[in-house]
């Protein structure tokens, strides 16, 4: 019940993704149906969360950040596993497609690959931005862990999202200073994961381009 109260958007995304994966025609390969369900669920969840972020004020953020605290580690781990599993699945899917269809038939699968990579990549900074916000408002001793230059008052969700996306894209921090040990450890986890994930995306892109050329 606590997870339902804390993460209703996540549960909605999971339910829609699972339902769509089961409803796609049985003639489609199981891996394709799984990826279609994953994409539906992930993009539903991302849309709901980003909409919430854009409309939340500081008071709402603090309330939600404390509410998410107990479930944050589990959800973050599940998001990591899901993102990397989807990358492995789309790699396997494209390998099968390259040997089974012609160039014209392969375009829908290419679009599926792009949507899968984009959704999985965006999922990580979205979840880490929620984790940063949660940790920021739970740090002991009044030390929040992140110092945003030129900011008066507390940051909003988009400030945390900016920090997380910058870290995901470059594997390094931006102009935001990290000032506590727990926050540094969380930043380190995202930096390492982002480097590994981006390397996997680069390898997948090269593989897809090689398949299109051949």
Buried (B, 14 or more C-beta within 10 A) or exposed (E): EEEEEBBEBBEBBBEBBBEBBEEBEEEEEEEBBBBBBBBBBBBBBBEBBBEBBEEBEEEEBBEBBBBBBEBBEEBBEEBBEBBBEBBEBBBEBBEBBBEEEEEEEBEEBBEBBEBBBBBBBBBBBBBBBBBBBBBBBBBEEEBBBBEBEEEEEBBBBBBBBBBBBBBBEEBEBBEBEBEBEEBEEBBEBBBEBBBEBBEBBEEBEEBBEEBEEE
